[in-house]
Amino acid sequence: MKPEAFVERALSGVDDAWIPILTAAWEEIPLEYRREVATAKSLVPKVEQIFEPFRKVKPSAVTVIFVAESPYPQAGVANGQVFHPGQEQLWSKKGFSAHVNRYGSLATLLRMLLRAEGIIQQGHRRGRDIARGLKVETNLRKVDTVNDLFARLYTNGVLLLNATPILRCNVAKDAKAWQPFNLAIIRSVTDLAAAPPNVVLAGELAGWLKTELTEQGMSVVLAAHPASRRHRIERFVEYSDLHAVFSRLEIIFHTTGDSR
């Protein structure tokens, strides 16, 4: 497949407002690499899922750009949505569901959101602490499934990206090639926004974007990746700059009757 046909296939179903932005950003990727990707026998995720984040949030609605690292490695799990391992329940009587505990990055992201909203306290990492926090008496509605969680993120304008939206044999090489693409996306969204979006770079590969973004005057929150080693995970969960970005969004608990 030629690169032009590849990107046309990848863009199918993407909101029209994204098409010129994504097409221009794709052209920023080195041509030789685009040819490699377009002719690859298989990709994780599938071609049609690579631009899935841009089917979830319109460019004018973006309030947060969160860049992580790479897709889940399992072909049956990777779906183009960052941190989204498929539809399941989030919670159990013991805290997180078994499905959430199976995917460390999702569990860590949830813990950070719980801390940002004041549902759990510092150092609370045990399931019973989480279960107790979720039992609080409230008139607010709680997200119950993975899809509920991500619907709240998307509706609040959180654009979730990876440093590389595909996973091949060399993650660093892929992330390097996609770097100009991600920079172009962030610049375009910032130019469109009434207020500059918050930019979060989580992990080493995402962190490669920091220098150029800060040189352009953008404010960036640099964080550990939520699937890092334990001490870095705790920094992610307790990072006050992340709490400041997400606490106002009401992701876990939200107003009853709010359709967002």
HUNOR-V678168 format. One line per field, one symbol per residue. phi: phi as a letter, one per 30 degrees, with the letter a starting at -180 (. if undefined). A space follows every 50 residues. Layout:
BEGIN
phi = ???
END
This chain:
BEGIN
phi = .deddddddddeideeddeddddddedddeeddededdcddabbddedce ceedccbdedcdcbcccccadeddedcdbicdiccjdaddcbdcjddddd ddceddddedddddddcidbceidbdeddddddddedacddcdcbedeed ddddddidccbcebdbbbdbddddddddedddddddddddddddbeddcc ccjdddddddedddddiddbccbdddcddedddddddcddddeddcdddh ddcbdeiddd
END
